[in-house]
Amino acid sequence: ASALLDHYQIDRALIPAVAPTFGHQGTLTQVAAEALGLSSGIPVCYRSGDQPNNAFSVGALDPGSVASTAGTSGVIYGVTDKPLYDPLSRVNTFVHVNHTMEAPRYGVLLCINGTGILNSWLRRNWSYHQDLPYEVMNDLATDVSIGCDGLHILPFGNGAERMLSNKTIGASVHGLDFNRHGSGHVSRAAQEGIVYAFAFGLNLMRDIGIVPNVILAGRAKIFLN
């Protein structure tokens, strides 16, 4: 951004030349080649950030496609042909990997800090058996009906949530009944809470103009649950 460089009097020579996302970025250095067991001088012809890369890998390239991933945190990345933004800064907007001036593509990213970390916290702490396998937690959750008989768990326990205006509200449990609810309810309520957080985030993106036609996710991490 030339205006910013000029405003802060930053020497433009410090900034590398802009290259297309798909194009010659440079070559593999000797030090990097030795660490990787490769030959130096190999051309590097593509580069991007983690979430644009994830969107590319699952085929989210055109307006209406949304890529989602969830590990410790969760991400919704919606592709649009307009430079959309949120006046409350609850999302980030990137130029997407297949953007051109003739066919603009932008990626609008919403991140939820507390998603899969709730599930992993339960696995480590909820059961008498530490590190309870996720498959067992899934089996317990399967035996419980949708809605968990009124038990709700919100997953926002991993710091400030940008989509909640940078508030740190913590994770919370609602409607726990000692006479009705057991381990299966807790396992399912945690996973439902994560889904609710994603749905809330997706509605925020709809509010700023993202129109999701298809949601794409890799078979990995919490989407295996």
Secondary structure, 3 states (H helix, E strand, C coil): CHHHHHHCCCCHHHCCCCCCCEEEEEECCHHHHHHHCCCCCCEEEECCCHHHHHHHHHCCCCCCEEEEEECCCEEEEEEECCCCCCCCCCCEEEECCCCCCCCCCEEEEEEECCCHHHHHHHHHHCCCCCCCCHHHHHHHHHCCCCCHHHCEEECCCCCCEHHHCCECCCCEEECCCCCCCCHHHHHHHHHHHHHHHHHHHHHHHHHCCCCCCEEEECCCHHHHC
